[in-house]
Amino acid sequence: TVKQPLDNLYGMHLYSRLPLQDTRIAYLVEEGVPSIHGDVVLRSGTKVRLHCLHPAPPSPTENATSAERDGELLLVARQVDPCAGPVVVMGDLNDVAWSASTRLFQKVSGLLDLRIGRGLFSTFHADYRFMRWPLDHIFCSGDFTLARIRRLGHIGSDHFPIQAVLQHTPRARDLHPEPTATPSEAERAEEKIAQVDADQTALL
């Protein structure tokens, strides 16, 4: 387990049935908004790089703009390297799957969106049937195949849980193209990172 309880709604807890290694809690952009990073060791011995995020959204009570959220997402996107080994990024990203920010994150990171071709899996708000958005995400490198993804039932949170079962399948990398950023998109990502006081070394 990795636990970072906070009283500001941004505390995080990571539980794993598989061994965790080299885990650390980082405050990439904002004090009081943690993220968890480390390796999870599969039964095969393969290490999967794991990034668990929950950036603060733009709102009257949080941040005036999306700069902090976008900066955190893109800082992680820039650091991950799917070619160096399996990677999973997951969490409440406080952004919908079709937004420009999420699409830019995917292109810069080179990770795959499990939802594509399978549905929206709207997770928020759990209490309002006609006002729900897909804010909770799981992205993975191309050396995974998806066995199952589903939204689980109400657990008393304003978010529904989302469950994904991934199979590490290295040859799957040849089955689907991984997204890539154009030079202009990479430049735009750097500009967004530069807008926030990001801890550039936290993920190294």
SVG drawing of the C-alpha trace seen along z (x, -y; Angstrom):
<svg xmlns="http://www.w3.org/2000/svg" viewBox="-31 -32 47 47">
<polyline fill="none" stroke="black" stroke-width="0.4" points="0.0,0.0 0.9,-3.6 -1.1,-6.1 -1.3,-9.8 -4.3,-10.9 -5.3,-14.6 -8.3,-16.6 -8.6,-18.6 -10.3,-15.9 -7.0,-15.1 -5.7,-12.4 -4.7,-9.2 -4.4,-5.5 -2.9,-2.8 -3.6,0.8 -2.0,3.7 -2.1,7.4 1.1,7.4 4.4,6.2 5.2,2.5 8.7,1.1 10.4,-2.3 7.1,-4.0 7.0,-7.7 4.5,-10.5 5.1,-13.6 3.6,-17.1 4.2,-17.8 2.5,-21.2 0.4,-22.1 1.1,-21.9 -1.6,-19.6 -2.3,-17.8 -0.3,-14.5 0.4,-11.9 1.8,-8.4 4.5,-6.9 6.3,-3.6 6.6,-0.1 4.2,2.8 5.8,6.3 3.8,8.8 3.9,12.5 6.1,12.9 8.7,10.6 8.0,7.8 7.9,4.4 5.1,2.0 5.7,-1.7 2.6,-3.1 1.5,-6.8 -1.6,-7.6 -2.9,-11.1 -5.7,-13.4 -5.0,-16.9 -7.2,-19.7 -9.9,-20.8 -10.6,-24.4 -13.5,-25.6 -14.5,-28.6 -13.3,-26.8 -10.1,-25.2 -8.2,-26.9 -9.2,-29.8 -8.0,-28.0 -7.0,-24.5 -3.3,-25.4 -2.4,-23.4 -4.3,-20.3 -2.9,-20.5 0.6,-21.1 0.6,-18.1 -0.9,-15.8 1.6,-16.9 4.6,-16.7 3.8,-13.1 3.1,-12.5 6.5,-13.9 8.3,-11.7 6.8,-8.4 8.5,-6.2 6.4,-3.3 9.3,-2.0 11.3,-1.6 8.8,0.8 5.1,1.2 3.4,-1.9 0.0,-2.5 -1.4,-6.0 -4.6,-6.1 -6.8,-8.3 -9.4,-11.0 -8.0,-13.4 -10.9,-15.9 -11.1,-16.1 -13.3,-14.3 -11.8,-11.9 -12.5,-14.0 -11.0,-17.3 -8.0,-18.9 -6.0,-18.5 -6.6,-14.7 -5.9,-14.2 -2.7,-16.1 -1.7,-14.0 -2.3,-10.9 -0.2,-12.0 2.7,-13.2 2.7,-10.1 2.2,-7.6 -0.3,-5.7 -3.5,-4.1 -7.0,-5.0 -8.8,-1.9 -12.2,-3.5 -11.7,-3.9 -14.2,-1.6 -15.7,-0.4 -17.9,-3.2 -17.8,-6.2 -17.9,-4.6 -19.0,-7.9 -18.0,-7.9 -19.1,-11.3 -21.5,-12.3 -22.7,-9.1 -25.8,-10.6 -27.2,-12.3 -28.1,-10.0 -28.5,-12.8 -25.3,-14.6 -22.4,-12.2 -19.0,-12.5 -16.0,-10.2 -13.5,-11.8 -11.7,-8.7 -9.2,-7.3 -6.8,-4.4 -4.1,-4.7 -1.6,-2.0 1.4,-1.3 0.9,0.7 2.3,3.9 -1.0,4.6 -4.3,6.1 -7.6,5.5 -9.5,8.4 -12.3,6.4 -13.3,2.8 -16.5,1.9 -18.0,-0.7 -18.8,0.7 -21.7,-0.1 -22.3,-3.0 -20.0,-2.9 -21.1,-6.1 -18.7,-8.3 -19.7,-11.0 -17.6,-8.9 -18.3,-5.4 -15.3,-3.0 -14.0,-1.8 -12.3,1.6 -10.0,2.7 -8.3,6.1 -5.1,5.8 -3.0,8.6 0.7,7.9 1.2,9.0 4.4,7.6 3.6,8.7 0.4,6.6 2.6,3.6 2.5,4.6 -1.3,4.8 -2.2,1.2 -0.4,-2.1 0.5,-4.2 -0.3,-7.9 2.4,-10.4 2.7,-14.2 3.6,-16.4 6.3,-19.0 3.7,-21.7 1.8,-19.6 5.0,-18.8 5.8,-22.5 2.3,-23.3 2.8,-20.8 6.1,-22.4 4.4,-25.8 1.7,-24.4 4.2,-22.9 6.1,-26.1 3.0,-28.0 3.1,-26.2 5.7,-25.8 6.2,-22.1 8.7,-19.9 10.6,-18.8 12.7,-16.2 10.0,-14.5 9.5,-11.7 13.2,-11.0"/>
</svg>
